[in-house]
Amino acid sequence: MNSPRVVGHLRSAGGAGVVRIEDRYDTGIDDLWSAVTDPERLARWWGRVDGDLRPGGAVRLFVESAGLQSTGRIEECEPPRRLRVTSRETDESWAGSAPDAPPPFDSVIEVTLTPAGDQTILVIEVSGLPLDKVAFYGAGWQMHAENLAAYLAGRERGDEEARWKELVPPYQDLAAVLNP
């Protein structure tokens, strides 16, 4: 059996986990920027975003695949290259989550785009994650990046449960060597 392609890296910073996902997409920077910032397009591969989508604006995020609802703030927005959002799961969302889910925590999602010929390189870095769960966040964020690629290519998402089972073990291996 072949090992799954892993596009993420894990590290720790200040006792918290950091996930960095990096991949190339077969589209221009403006189209990819639109896919990661336009609420209608974002809902097709990641989740719903409502609120004031300008720097300093408060937003609500809902990621259906994870049953996660968060509040956040747009910290920085430099079209079409960089977006930085802080977020925290709501207490109501956490109360309805799995028993082993970590309590709400502050995280930072930073997205950067770099043109590369006819393609665009996307880097998603998420920091402030519970270190003991960082492998699962790594697998989840890679799945989001893969869902984005499928959306851009006009393909349906694959079997997410099967993909989760493929990705978690290599991310657990990456997390096993992290020091708090």
N, C-alpha and C positions, 0 to 999 in steps of 0.2 A: 504494500500500500504506500502510495506517495504521501509525503508530508504536505499539509496545506500550505499555500503561499501566505506568508505572514508579512504584512506591510507596516507593522507597528513596532515600537520600541517602548520599553518601560524603564522608569527610573524613580528614585525617591528624591524629594527635596523638602527639607524642613520637617521630616517625619511623615510627609504625605506622598501619595503616589502621583505619578505623572505619566500619561499616555501620549505618545506622539505617533500619529498615523501619517504616512507620506505615500502618495501615489500619483501617477500620471493619468490624465484624462484626455481623450481624443476630442477636444473642443477648445475653442479660444477662451481667453481669459474673461472676456465680457459675458459670454454665455455661462461659464462656470460661476462667475460672480453672481449672476442672476439666479442660478440654481441654488446657491447657498444663502441668498438674502431675500429673494422674492417670496413672500409668505405662501402664495399658491404653489409655487414650484417646490419650496422647502417641504411642504406637507406631503408631497408625492414620494419622498424618499426618507425623510427624517421625522418630522413632526410639525404640529401647528405652533405658530407664533402669533400672538396678538399684542397690541399695545403701541407705544410710541417708538417707532423704529429709527430714531435719530440718536446721536451721541447724547448720553445722559438720560435717555428715555427708559421708562420702566416697561418691562415686557412680561408676558406669561408664556411659558413653554409647555407643550404637552406632547410627550413621546409615546404614542399609542403602543408600539411594540414592547415597551418596558412598563407601561401603565404608570408613567412618571409625569407628575405635574410640578413645575417649578416656577418661581418668580425670578426675575433677573433685571439686569440693567445693561444697556449698550454703553460700554466704556469707551471704545474707539471704533471708528469706521472710516476707512480710507479707501474708497472705491477706486479701482477694482482689485485691490491688493491685500487689504488687511481688515479684519473684524475681530473685536475682543468683547466678550460678553461675560459678566459674572452671573452666577445663578445659585439658587438654593431650593431644594425640594420643599414643597409645602408640607406642613404637619399633617394635613388631611390626606395627602397622597401617601406619605410614609405610613400613616395609621392603617392604610389598606394594603400595604405591601407584604411581601413574604416575611415570615418570622425572623429570618437571618439577615434581613436588609439592614444596612447601617442607618443610624438616625440621620436626619438632615444635616448637611454640611455645605460650606461655601466652596464653589469651584469656579474656575476660570476656563472658558473655552476661547482659544485663539486660533483663528483661521488665516492662513496666508496663501496667496496665489502668486505663481511665477510663470510667465509665458516661457514656453520651450518649443520653438518652431510652431508646428500646427497643433501642438498639445499644450496643456497647462498642468503644472505641478501644484498639487493641493497638499498643504500640511495642516493637520488639525492637531493642536496640542491642548490637552485638558489636564489641568493641575488642581491640587487640593483634594484628590481622591483618597478614600480610606486605603491605606497601604495593604491591609490584609485582603482587600477585594480588588486590587488593581488589575489582576489577571482577567477578571470578568469584565471590567470596564474596557480593557484592551480589546478583548474579543468583540464586545458590543460595538465599540467605535469602528473597528475594522468592518463589521457587518454594515454599519451605516455608510461607510465609504464605498462598499461594494454595492449597496442599494442605490447610491448616487450614480455609480457607473452604469448600472442596469437601467436606471431611469433615463440617463443621457443617451443611451444606446437604443432606447425604445423597447427594452426587454422586460419581461416579468421578473420579479424577485425570485430567487431560488428557494429551496426548502430551508427556512430559517432555523428550524429546530435541528435539522441535520448539520447545517453549517456551524451552529453554536457548538455542537458536540465535537466537530472537527477542530474548531479554533481554540477552545478553552485549554486543552492540554499543552499546546505549544506556548500559549501565554502564561500558563502556570509555570512552565519551565523558565521562561524569562523572569517571572516574578520571584522565583525561588532563590535567585542570586542577588536580590536587592537587599541592601542594608537600611534599616530605619534611621 
